[in-house]
Amino acid sequence: MRNFRRVGALGLTAFVASAFVAGSARADTPEVFLGQATGQALHLNVLGLEATLGQSLAKVQSALTAEANGAGDLAVLASTSTAKATQNGQTVNDPNKCATPALPAAVASVLNAGLGCSTSSASIVNGAPAAHSEGSVASIDLSANNVLKSATANLPIGQTLDQVLTPVLDTINKVTGQTIQLSATDSISDLLNALTTTQTLAVRLGKSTSDVTSSPAKVVSTGTDAGGQIDILPVGALNNTPLASIVIGSAKASVAYDRATGKSAPSWDPAIVTVKLASFAGLPATTLSVAPGKTQTLFPGTPLESTISVADGRSFTDANGAVHAVADGVSLHLFKGLGVDLGSALGLAAVNGAAAPTYAVALDLAHAEALGGGALPTATPVAPVVLRDLPRTGGTPWLPIVGGVMALVAYLTRRYALGRS
């Protein structure tokens, strides 16, 4: 009986084993992702000489890398910071690096820049890399009054302002129903006095900030540039009120990469500009808003003619599949017509080997950019492996299985019959 049991067990085992297929899968490539954010507080062009101030960059990668770089001024090593983490549990900080930006000697005679500062940090906690950086410039002051005194001595500013402001005043009177008289003479005297005796331009900036964080669910890259304010003729003119204040809101760009779906979602919030004009030449104080995608010109036809252009946000996908979000900045071209006079007075045309720029000062502020992307892990199934009987010769291969089953049935039937007898 034991032999029958063994034969039956072997037969059933062979039958069941031959009916199952063994298979497995393996990961061919691991997950990869990249998150990066950049910001630029200010790109400055004074009489053709350029500088980029207040920069930040943060980046993380799936290969357990977090890196951050900041600079008040890239040309000044003491204002730059950097931090990089490459191991789980590692945190690196490089804070509070400050120094005065390096300006060309010719420009430094009329332009004063405050401290440029930066800070950077990078960490990897529980396998999640993160990076943060900041770059800023405290202030920029343009004092061109001595040069302007000779430059404006023979300019027919009063006549020009009359021609420019009269139609503007007529429009305001029609809209408001008021009767405002143009009193340019006293105001022109005040303006000329301000041009030649007071600080010409004051710029107070926010900071550029870049952040990238990661978690098991997503990677978020965010670039933010805080607002700033530019005051034209900010000291002592027009009852201690700036002739014009240009207030710039912050610009923000962000990309969130979803690690479960492998998709990136961009978003942006471009800068909004508000212009505050002082009461001047009989005109009331005015507040203007410059929306993204628009351009506004102040004081047209005068030596102080300035153009403000506000770009809009946008997104795009690059050739590598990474999604970018951009909050374009604000472009300011200030003091049209004075660039040539200032450049000639400072000898910059000869230095540069070309004509001095039309605008004395050009500022590009509040540009932020972020990107994110990656690829999900891939798996390729291994070809199925079928367990088969060993090769045999002669006969039909399934007959032994049938024989084993029949033997088991006969044995069980006999036991049942004996039990009934």
C-alpha positions as CSV (number, residue, x, y, z in Angstrom):
1,M,0.0,0.0,0.0
2,R,2.8,2.3,0.7
3,N,4.1,1.8,-2.8
4,F,0.7,2.8,-4.2
5,R,0.6,5.9,-2.1
6,R,4.1,6.9,-3.3
7,V,3.2,6.3,-6.9
8,G,0.0,8.3,-6.6
9,A,1.7,11.2,-4.9
10,L,4.4,11.3,-7.5
11,G,1.8,11.2,-10.2
12,L,-0.2,14.1,-8.8
13,T,3.0,16.1,-8.2
14,A,4.1,15.7,-11.8
15,F,0.7,16.7,-13.0
16,V,0.4,19.8,-10.9
17,A,3.9,20.9,-11.6
18,S,3.5,20.6,-15.3
19,A,0.5,22.9,-15.2
20,F,2.2,25.9,-13.7
21,V,4.5,28.4,-15.3
22,A,7.2,30.3,-13.4
23,G,8.0,33.9,-14.3
24,S,9.6,37.0,-12.8
25,A,10.3,40.7,-13.5
26,R,13.2,42.9,-12.8
27,A,13.9,46.7,-13.0
28,D,16.0,47.7,-16.0
29,T,16.5,51.4,-15.0
30,P,15.9,53.1,-11.7
31,E,13.9,56.3,-11.3
32,V,15.7,59.5,-12.2
33,F,14.6,63.1,-11.6
34,L,16.0,66.6,-11.6
35,G,14.8,69.8,-10.0
36,Q,16.4,73.2,-10.5
37,A,15.5,76.9,-9.8
38,T,17.3,80.1,-10.7
39,G,16.8,83.7,-10.0
40,Q,18.4,87.1,-10.9
41,A,17.7,90.2,-8.9
42,L,19.3,92.7,-11.2
43,H,21.2,93.0,-14.5
44,L,22.6,96.5,-14.6
45,N,23.9,98.4,-17.6
46,V,25.3,101.9,-16.8
47,L,26.6,103.8,-19.8
48,G,27.4,100.5,-21.6
49,L,29.2,98.9,-18.6
50,E,27.4,95.8,-17.4
51,A,27.1,93.8,-14.1
52,T,24.8,91.0,-12.9
53,L,23.9,91.2,-9.2
54,G,21.9,89.1,-6.8
55,Q,21.9,85.6,-8.3
56,S,20.8,82.3,-6.9
57,L,20.7,78.7,-8.0
58,A,19.4,75.5,-6.4
59,K,19.5,72.0,-7.8
60,V,18.7,68.4,-6.7
61,Q,19.1,65.1,-8.5
62,S,17.9,61.6,-7.9
63,A,21.5,60.4,-7.5
64,L,21.4,61.9,-4.0
65,T,22.9,65.2,-4.8
66,A,21.8,68.7,-3.5
67,E,23.6,71.8,-4.6
68,A,23.1,75.5,-4.1
69,N,25.0,78.6,-5.2
70,G,24.4,82.3,-4.5
71,A,26.2,85.5,-5.3
72,G,25.8,89.2,-4.5
73,D,28.2,89.8,-7.4
74,L,29.8,87.0,-9.3
75,A,32.9,89.2,-9.9
76,V,33.5,89.4,-6.1
77,L,34.4,86.1,-4.5
78,A,33.7,87.3,-1.0
79,S,30.0,87.7,-1.9
80,T,29.5,84.2,-3.3
81,S,28.4,81.1,-1.4
82,T,28.1,77.4,-2.3
83,A,26.9,74.3,-0.6
84,K,26.8,70.7,-1.9
85,A,25.5,67.5,-0.2
86,T,26.1,64.0,-1.6
87,Q,25.4,61.6,1.3
88,N,22.3,60.7,3.2
89,G,22.1,62.6,6.5
90,Q,24.5,65.3,5.3
91,T,23.8,69.1,5.7
92,V,26.0,71.8,4.4
93,N,25.6,75.5,5.0
94,D,27.5,78.5,3.6
95,P,25.7,81.6,5.0
96,N,26.1,85.4,5.1
97,K,28.7,86.1,2.4
98,C,28.7,89.9,1.8
99,A,30.9,92.3,-0.1
100,T,30.6,95.5,-2.1
101,P,30.0,94.8,-5.8
102,A,32.9,95.6,-8.1
103,L,32.0,98.5,-10.4
104,P,34.2,99.9,-13.2
105,A,36.1,103.0,-12.0
106,A,34.4,105.3,-14.5
107,V,30.9,104.2,-13.4
108,A,31.8,104.2,-9.7
109,S,32.3,108.0,-9.9
110,V,28.6,108.4,-10.4
111,L,27.2,105.1,-9.1
112,N,27.3,103.7,-5.6
113,A,26.3,100.1,-4.8
114,G,25.6,98.7,-1.4
115,L,26.5,95.3,-0.1
116,G,25.9,92.3,-2.2
117,C,25.1,89.2,-0.1
118,S,24.4,85.5,-0.6
119,T,23.7,82.4,1.4
120,S,23.5,78.7,0.3
121,S,22.5,75.5,2.0
122,A,22.1,71.8,0.9
123,S,20.9,68.7,2.7
124,I,19.8,65.1,2.2
125,V,17.4,63.9,4.9
126,N,15.9,60.4,4.7
127,G,17.0,60.1,1.1
128,A,15.3,63.3,0.1
129,P,17.7,66.0,-1.2
130,A,16.9,69.7,-0.8
131,A,18.7,73.0,-1.7
132,H,18.2,76.7,-1.0
133,S,20.1,79.8,-2.1
134,E,19.7,83.6,-1.9
135,G,21.4,86.5,-3.6
136,S,20.8,90.2,-3.1
137,V,22.1,93.7,-3.5
138,A,21.1,96.2,-0.8
139,S,21.0,99.4,-2.9
140,I,22.2,101.2,-5.9
141,D,22.4,105.0,-6.0
142,L,23.1,107.1,-9.1
143,S,24.4,110.6,-8.4
144,A,25.0,112.2,-11.8
145,N,23.9,115.7,-10.8
146,N,27.3,117.4,-11.5
147,V,27.4,115.9,-15.0
148,L,23.7,116.8,-15.6
149,K,24.3,120.4,-14.6
150,S,26.3,121.0,-17.7
151,A,24.3,118.6,-19.8
152,T,21.0,120.3,-19.2
153,A,22.3,124.0,-19.2
154,N,21.2,124.7,-22.8
155,L,18.3,122.2,-23.1
156,P,14.9,123.8,-23.8
157,I,13.2,121.7,-21.1
158,G,10.5,124.2,-20.3
159,Q,9.3,124.4,-23.9
160,T,9.5,120.6,-24.3
161,L,7.5,120.0,-21.1
162,D,4.8,122.4,-22.2
163,Q,4.4,120.6,-25.5
164,V,4.3,117.2,-23.8
165,L,2.2,118.0,-20.8
166,T,-0.5,120.2,-22.4
167,P,-2.3,117.4,-24.2
168,V,-2.0,115.2,-21.2
169,L,-3.6,117.9,-19.0
170,D,-6.4,118.5,-21.5
171,T,-7.3,114.8,-21.4
172,I,-7.3,114.8,-17.6
173,N,-9.6,117.9,-17.6
174,K,-12.0,116.3,-20.0
175,V,-12.2,113.0,-18.1
176,T,-12.4,114.5,-14.6
177,G,-14.4,117.7,-15.4
178,Q,-11.7,119.7,-13.5
179,T,-9.9,122.8,-14.7
180,I,-6.2,122.3,-14.0
181,Q,-3.8,125.0,-15.2
182,L,-0.4,124.2,-16.4
183,S,2.2,126.0,-14.2
184,A,5.4,124.8,-15.7
185,T,7.7,127.7,-14.9
186,D,8.1,127.2,-11.2
187,S,8.0,123.4,-11.6
188,I,10.7,123.5,-14.3
189,S,12.9,125.6,-12.0
190,D,12.3,123.0,-9.2
191,L,13.1,120.2,-11.6
192,L,16.3,121.7,-13.0
193,N,17.4,122.4,-9.4
194,A,16.7,118.8,-8.5
195,L,18.5,117.5,-11.5
196,T,21.7,119.4,-10.8
197,T,21.7,119.3,-6.9
198,T,20.2,116.1,-5.7
199,Q,20.7,112.4,-6.1
200,T,19.5,111.2,-9.5
201,L,18.3,107.7,-8.9
202,A,17.9,105.3,-5.9
203,V,17.3,101.6,-6.3
204,R,16.3,99.4,-3.4
205,L,16.1,95.8,-4.2
206,G,14.7,92.6,-2.8
207,K,16.5,89.4,-3.2
208,S,16.6,86.4,-5.5
209,T,15.7,83.1,-3.9
210,S,15.9,79.6,-5.3
211,D,14.4,76.5,-3.6
212,V,14.2,72.9,-4.5
213,T,12.6,70.3,-2.2
214,S,11.9,66.6,-2.7
215,S,9.7,64.0,-1.0
216,P,8.6,60.4,-1.9
217,A,5.6,62.0,-3.8
218,K,7.1,65.0,-5.7
219,V,10.0,67.3,-6.5
220,V,9.2,71.0,-6.3
221,S,11.4,73.7,-7.8
222,T,10.6,77.4,-7.1
223,G,12.4,80.6,-8.1
224,T,11.3,83.8,-6.5
225,D,12.6,87.4,-7.0
226,A,11.3,89.8,-4.3
227,G,10.2,93.3,-5.4
228,G,12.1,96.5,-5.4
229,Q,11.6,100.2,-5.8
230,I,13.3,102.7,-8.0
231,D,13.0,106.4,-7.1
232,I,13.8,109.1,-9.7
233,L,15.1,112.3,-8.2
234,P,14.5,110.9,-4.7
235,V,16.1,113.5,-2.5
236,G,14.9,117.1,-1.8
237,A,12.9,117.4,-5.0
238,L,9.2,118.4,-5.1
239,N,8.5,118.6,-1.4
240,N,10.8,115.7,-0.6
241,T,8.7,113.4,-2.8
242,P,10.4,111.5,-5.6
243,L,9.5,112.7,-9.1
244,A,8.6,109.1,-9.8
245,S,8.6,105.9,-7.9
246,I,8.6,102.6,-9.8
247,V,7.5,99.8,-7.4
248,I,8.1,96.2,-8.7
249,G,6.2,93.3,-7.2
250,S,7.8,89.9,-6.9
251,A,8.1,87.4,-9.7
252,K,7.7,83.7,-9.1
253,A,8.2,80.5,-11.2
254,S,7.6,76.9,-10.1
255,V,7.6,73.4,-11.4
256,A,6.2,70.4,-9.5
257,Y,7.3,66.9,-10.7
258,D,5.0,64.1,-9.7
259,R,7.1,61.0,-9.0
260,A,4.2,58.7,-9.3
261,T,3.1,59.7,-12.8
262,G,6.3,61.1,-14.2
263,K,4.6,64.4,-15.1
264,S,5.6,68.0,-14.4
265,A,3.3,70.9,-13.8
266,P,4.6,74.5,-14.3
267,S,3.2,77.7,-12.9
268,W,4.3,81.3,-12.8
269,D,3.4,84.7,-11.4
270,P,5.1,87.5,-13.3
271,A,6.0,90.8,-11.7
272,I,3.5,93.6,-11.6
273,V,4.7,97.2,-11.8
274,T,3.2,100.3,-10.1
275,V,4.3,103.8,-11.1
276,K,3.7,106.7,-8.7
277,L,4.2,110.2,-10.3
278,A,4.4,113.2,-8.0
279,S,2.3,116.3,-8.6
280,F,4.3,118.3,-11.1
281,A,3.7,121.3,-13.4
282,G,0.1,121.6,-12.3
283,L,-0.6,118.0,-12.9
284,P,-2.1,116.0,-10.0
285,A,-0.2,113.0,-8.4
286,T,-0.9,109.9,-10.5
287,T,-0.6,106.2,-10.0
288,L,-0.2,103.9,-13.0
289,S,-0.1,100.1,-13.2
290,V,1.9,98.4,-15.9
291,A,0.5,94.9,-16.5
292,P,2.6,91.9,-17.8
293,G,3.2,92.2,-21.6
294,K,2.8,96.0,-21.6
295,T,5.1,99.0,-21.9
296,Q,4.8,102.4,-20.3
297,T,6.9,105.5,-21.2
298,L,7.4,108.3,-18.6
299,F,8.3,111.9,-19.3
300,P,8.4,111.5,-23.1
301,G,10.4,114.1,-25.0
302,T,12.4,115.1,-22.0
303,P,16.0,114.2,-20.8
304,L,14.2,112.0,-18.2
305,E,12.3,110.0,-20.7
306,S,12.2,106.4,-19.3
307,T,10.6,103.2,-20.6
308,I,9.2,100.4,-18.5
309,S,8.6,97.0,-20.1
310,V,7.0,94.2,-18.2
311,A,7.3,90.7,-19.7
312,D,4.9,87.9,-19.1
313,G,5.3,84.4,-17.7
314,R,5.6,81.3,-19.9
315,S,6.4,77.6,-19.9
316,F,8.1,75.2,-22.3
317,T,9.5,71.7,-22.6
318,D,13.1,71.3,-23.6
319,A,14.7,68.7,-25.8
320,N,15.4,66.5,-22.8
321,G,11.8,66.5,-21.7
322,A,12.2,68.8,-18.7
323,V,9.4,71.3,-18.1
324,H,10.5,75.0,-17.6
325,A,8.5,77.8,-16.0
326,V,9.7,81.4,-16.5
327,A,8.5,84.5,-14.8
328,D,10.1,87.1,-17.0
329,G,11.3,90.3,-15.4
330,V,10.9,94.0,-15.7
331,S,13.1,96.1,-18.0
332,L,13.7,99.7,-17.2
333,H,15.5,102.1,-19.7
334,L,16.0,105.3,-17.8
335,F,17.0,108.8,-18.9
336,K,16.9,108.7,-22.6
337,G,19.2,111.4,-24.2
338,L,21.4,111.7,-21.1
339,G,23.4,108.6,-21.9
340,V,25.4,110.3,-24.6
341,D,26.1,113.3,-22.5
342,L,27.1,111.3,-19.5
343,G,29.2,108.8,-21.5
344,S,31.1,111.7,-23.2
345,A,31.6,113.5,-19.9
346,L,33.1,110.3,-18.4
347,G,35.1,109.4,-21.5
348,L,33.3,106.1,-21.9
349,A,32.8,106.3,-25.6
350,A,36.6,106.3,-26.1
351,V,37.0,103.5,-23.6
352,N,34.4,101.2,-25.2
353,G,35.4,102.0,-28.7
354,A,31.8,102.8,-29.6
355,A,29.2,105.4,-29.1
356,A,27.8,105.8,-25.6
357,P,24.3,104.3,-25.1
358,T,21.2,106.4,-25.7
359,Y,19.9,105.5,-22.2
360,A,22.0,106.4,-19.2
361,V,20.8,103.4,-17.1
362,A,19.2,100.1,-18.1
363,L,17.9,97.7,-15.4
364,D,16.6,94.2,-15.8
365,L,15.0,93.0,-12.5
366,A,13.1,90.1,-11.0
367,H,13.7,87.2,-13.4
368,A,12.8,83.8,-12.0
369,E,13.0,80.3,-13.6
370,A,12.3,76.8,-12.5
371,L,12.5,73.4,-14.2
372,G,11.7,69.8,-13.3
373,G,11.6,66.5,-15.0
374,G,12.5,62.8,-14.7
375,A,11.7,59.3,-15.8
376,L,9.9,56.5,-14.0
377,P,11.7,53.2,-13.3
378,T,11.3,50.7,-16.1
379,A,10.8,46.9,-15.9
380,T,11.1,44.3,-18.6
381,P,9.4,40.9,-17.9
382,V,11.7,37.8,-18.1
383,A,10.6,35.2,-20.6
384,P,8.5,32.5,-18.9
385,V,10.2,29.3,-17.8
386,V,8.0,26.2,-18.2
387,L,8.9,23.1,-16.1
388,R,8.9,20.1,-18.3
389,D,9.5,16.4,-17.9
390,L,12.9,15.0,-18.8
391,P,13.2,13.7,-22.4
392,R,11.9,10.2,-22.8
393,T,11.8,7.6,-25.7
394,G,8.9,5.7,-26.9
395,G,5.2,5.9,-26.0
396,T,3.0,8.8,-25.2
397,P,4.5,11.1,-22.4
398,W,1.1,11.5,-20.6
399,L,0.4,7.8,-20.2
400,P,2.5,7.5,-17.0
401,I,0.4,10.4,-15.5
402,V,-2.8,8.7,-16.4
403,G,-1.5,5.4,-15.0
404,G,-0.6,7.0,-11.7
405,V,-4.0,8.6,-11.3
406,M,-5.8,5.3,-12.2
407,A,-3.6,3.4,-9.7
408,L,-4.5,5.9,-7.0
409,V,-8.2,5.6,-7.8
410,A,-8.0,1.8,-7.7
411,Y,-6.3,1.9,-4.3
412,L,-8.8,4.3,-2.8
413,T,-11.7,2.2,-4.2
414,R,-10.3,-1.0,-2.7
415,R,-9.9,0.6,0.7
416,Y,-13.4,1.9,0.6
417,A,-14.8,-1.6,-0.3
418,L,-12.8,-3.3,2.4
419,G,-14.1,-0.8,4.9
420,R,-17.7,-1.6,4.0
421,S,-17.3,-5.4,4.3
